[in-house]
Amino acid sequence: MGAVNTAVSIQNLSFSYEKKLVLHEASADIEAFRLTVILGKNGSGKSTLLRIIAGLLPYKHGNINVAGTELKQMSLHHRARTFGFLGQKHKAVFPFTVEQVVLTGRAGFINFVPEKKDYELADKALQKVNILELKNRIYTELSGGEQQLVMIARVLAQEPQILLLDEPTTHLDFNNQITFMKLLKEFTFNKLTVIAVLHDPNMAFLYGDDFLFVKEGKLIRPKATVNPWDTEFLQSVYGHNLQAIPHANRALIVPDLQQEIQHD
């Protein structure tokens, strides 16, 4: 079990898809009330890890402790109250209104028909993401950025303690990426733990509080004396020559084109 401020403690977690080993004795503590970003190559197991934490993939080997409780021992109802999960892409088939879509986030709490409290929580969630004016619009008629904000409102309507997001900015333009990441950062100020898988290390380093890297089935962090944006460390994760451009006490990462082209 991790320290007092640990939201999720992962110990010796191993997971395979049939015969393909994805995670092998992976261990890490994730702090509460912070934006923790999971980074790594495609296929390294980032999304798998997130889905395991969400309770969507069963694991046999290792332990995941959530606020003092082993994940395997948590009931579905307990998990629904603890985690809000947003996958990579949601596709609505029926022409639901935005309010109806957000209300589906209350499905684990609603007995057949939504009650007054459910509608109030849906409105509150829409307010948190600044799209209350969209509540009566048809979800399928919204832009991609608006749809993603609706889906985050849907998750917030669950009133989760831990928010899990799998590549939430992948289908957003630059403007909406900024809006979305600022929103995630604000959530942590309101005592919500946010764990997000991201492709872009620069967006991660601009907004994240902590960084967890998946490499060869392990969960790794740089040594205490090394920054997560250290090029030598990142090169060991991504396998490319990189340059770090200092920015706001951190750094932005770009390919070292001269080295890359010479190498090619």
DAWO-V577519 format. One record per residue. SS is DSSP state (H for helix, E for strand, L for the rest). Layout:
BEGIN
ss=SS
ss=SS
END
This chain:
BEGIN
ss=L
ss=L
ss=L
ss=L
ss=L
ss=E
ss=E
ss=E
ss=E
ss=E
ss=E
ss=E
ss=E
ss=E
ss=E
ss=E
ss=E
ss=L
ss=L
ss=E
ss=E
ss=E
ss=E
ss=E
ss=E
ss=E
ss=E
ss=E
ss=E
ss=E
ss=E
ss=L
ss=L
ss=L
ss=E
ss=E
ss=E
ss=E
ss=E
ss=L
ss=L
ss=L
ss=L
ss=L
ss=L
ss=H
ss=H
ss=H
ss=H
ss=H
ss=H
ss=H
ss=H
ss=L
ss=L
ss=L
ss=L
ss=L
ss=L
ss=L
ss=E
ss=E
ss=E
ss=E
ss=E
ss=E
ss=L
ss=L
ss=E
ss=E
ss=H
ss=H
ss=H
ss=L
ss=L
ss=H
ss=H
ss=H
ss=H
ss=H
ss=H
ss=H
ss=E
ss=E
ss=E
ss=E
ss=L
ss=L
ss=L
ss=L
ss=L
ss=L
ss=L
ss=L
ss=L
ss=L
ss=E
ss=H
ss=H
ss=H
ss=H
ss=H
ss=H
ss=H
ss=H
ss=H
ss=L
ss=L
ss=L
ss=L
ss=L
ss=L
ss=L
ss=L
ss=L
ss=H
ss=H
ss=H
ss=H
ss=H
ss=H
ss=H
ss=H
ss=H
ss=H
ss=H
ss=H
ss=H
ss=L
ss=L
ss=L
ss=H
ss=H
ss=H
ss=L
ss=L
ss=L
ss=E
ss=H
ss=H
ss=H
ss=L
ss=L
ss=H
ss=H
ss=H
ss=H
ss=H
ss=H
ss=H
ss=H
ss=H
ss=H
ss=H
ss=H
ss=H
ss=L
ss=L
ss=L
ss=L
ss=L
ss=E
ss=E
ss=E
ss=E
ss=E
ss=L
ss=L
ss=L
ss=L
ss=L
ss=L
ss=L
ss=H
ss=H
ss=H
ss=H
ss=H
ss=H
ss=H
ss=H
ss=H
ss=H
ss=H
ss=H
ss=H
ss=H
ss=H
ss=H
ss=L
ss=L
ss=L
ss=E
ss=E
ss=E
ss=E
ss=E
ss=L
ss=L
ss=L
ss=H
ss=H
ss=H
ss=H
ss=H
ss=H
ss=H
ss=L
ss=L
ss=E
ss=E
ss=E
ss=E
ss=E
ss=E
ss=L
ss=L
ss=E
ss=E
ss=E
ss=L
ss=L
ss=L
ss=L
ss=L
ss=L
ss=L
ss=L
ss=L
ss=L
ss=H
ss=H
ss=H
ss=H
ss=H
ss=H
ss=H
ss=H
ss=L
ss=L
ss=L
ss=E
ss=E
ss=E
ss=E
ss=E
ss=E
ss=L
ss=L
ss=E
ss=E
ss=E
ss=E
ss=E
ss=E
ss=L
ss=H
ss=H
ss=H
ss=H
ss=H
ss=H
ss=H
ss=L
END
